[in-house]
Amino acid sequence: MVRQALADGITAVVATPHSSNLSPAAMVSEIPRRVQALQTELEQHGIGMKLYPGLENYIDLELPKRAASGQALPLNHGPYILVELPLTQYPLYTEQVLFELQIQGLVPVLAHPERNSDICRDHSLLERLVQRGVLAQVTAASLLGAFGAEVRKAAEAFVRRHLVHVMASD
């Protein structure tokens, strides 16, 4: 996969796994360790890809508290934090949680908003978040129709309306 990415001109990747059977605290320590181990392996084989740690942090009411205590993992330990919404709903607490992350100096990056059914139906939900400084990351496969026509249509609309800041492979 790394060689294919290099062939496509990609020279750096942020590894953002989804949740696992590890606790949030264990994931925050384990992911950077595993990314570094893979980076070392790539360097030993002369493969010029730079890897950075991250995590697709699932949104819930406790996410700001986890972020404040170091149990959420921002992208490469920096100010950007990838946040995933449920696919089937837009939780009532979404704006509050994202705001609380911003108060901590973090910049929320919303993972694949085009795949959230409520945002798909009401694009103003995403527009309101972007106006408040939240970034949006669209999955490239969504633009190719891999998740259906409705998701593709939403992804294309978000790109046209300049609501997308990052393209990802997911």
N, C-alpha and C positions, 0 to 999 in steps of 0.2 A: 504494500500500500504506500509506503514511504517513497519507493522508487517511482511509482506511478504519479504521486503528487509532485515530485521533483520534475518529472517529465512534463507535467502541466505547468511548470513555472512556480510552484509553491515551494517556498524555502523555510517556512515557519508554520507550526501548527500548535494551537492551544488544545490540549486534551481535556475534554469536558465530559467525563462519564456521567451517567445517570446514577440515581441512588442505588445502593447495594445492600447486602445484608450486614454491612459494617455500621457501627454507630457513626453519627456525624463527626464526633471527635476523632474516631479512628480513621475515617475517610480523609479528613483534613491533614492528618499526618501521613497516611498511606499513599495517597495520590501523588504528592510531590516526590516521595521516595521512589515510587514505581516509574514516574516520568524520568527522574534522574537516572535510574538504572537503564531504561531504554535509551536515553540520550547517550550514556556511556557506551552502550552496545553499538549504536549507530556510529559513534566516533571511532570505535575500534575497527569498524568495517569501512571507514572512509566515506561514510554517507553524510552529506552536508545538509542535513535537516535540523533545524532548531526546534526543540519541543518546550512547551511551557505548560505548567499545571493549571487546572481549573476544575470546575464542577458545575453541573447543571443543578442548581439549588432549587428544590421544590418549594413553592410558596405555601406558607401557612402562617398562622399568627405568631409563631415562635421564631420565624426566620430573622427578624431584627435582633432578637436576643441572642440567637446563635451567632450571628455576624459580630455582634459586640463582644462576645466571649471567645471569638476565634474558632467557633465550631461550624462556620460556613466558610467556603473557600472562594474568595474573589479570583478573577483571572490573573494568573501569575503574581498573586499576592498584592496586586495593585488596587486601584480604586474602582475597577469595573467588576460587577457581580452578575453572573448569568442567572436569571430567574425563570423557572418554568411554571406556567399555569396549568391547571387541569385541562384536558382536551375538551371536556363536555360542559364546562361552566366557567363563568367569570365570577370568582368569589367576591362577596360583598366587601371583604376587607382588602382587596387588591390595592387600591389607591393608598390606603393607610399604611400598609406594609411597605410599599415602595417608597412612600414619603419618609417613613422611619429609617429606611436604609439610606436615603439621601441626607437626612439630618446627620447621620454618622460619617458623611463625606464619601459615601459610595455612590457609584453611578449604576443604577439597575439597567441591565440589558435583557430585554424580554425575549426568551427563546421561542421561536416559531409561533408568533401570535396568529398567523394565518391558519393554524391548525386548531385554534380554540373556537368552538362552535358559536359562542356568543359574539366574539370579535368578528367572526366571519359574517354574521348577520348584521352587526352594528359597528361599522368601521369607526364611528365617532369614539368608541371606547379606546381604541388605539390612538387616535388623533389626540384625545385629551391627555393621555399618558405622555406622548411625545412632546406636547406643548409644555408639560411639566418637567421635561428634562430626562425622561426615560428613553433609552435607545431601543431599537427593535432589530432583531436578528431573524431573517427569513431563511428557511431551509431551501437550498438550491433545487432539490427534488420537487418541492412544492411548485416551483415555476415550470417544471417539466410535466406536471400533472400526476406525479407518483401517488398523491394522496387524494386524487379525485378532482373533478371539474370545479367544484365549489371552492376548494382550497386554492387551486390554481388561480381562479378568478380573483379571490381575495388577495393573494400574494402579488399578482400583477397590479391590482388597484393600489396596494400599499406602495409599490415601487413607483408607479406613476405619480402618486400624491406625495412623494418624497418623505414617506414615513419609515423607510428602511435605512438602516445605517450599516448593517453587517450582513454578509451572505455566508452561510455555513453549510457544512455537509451533514451535520447531525448524525 
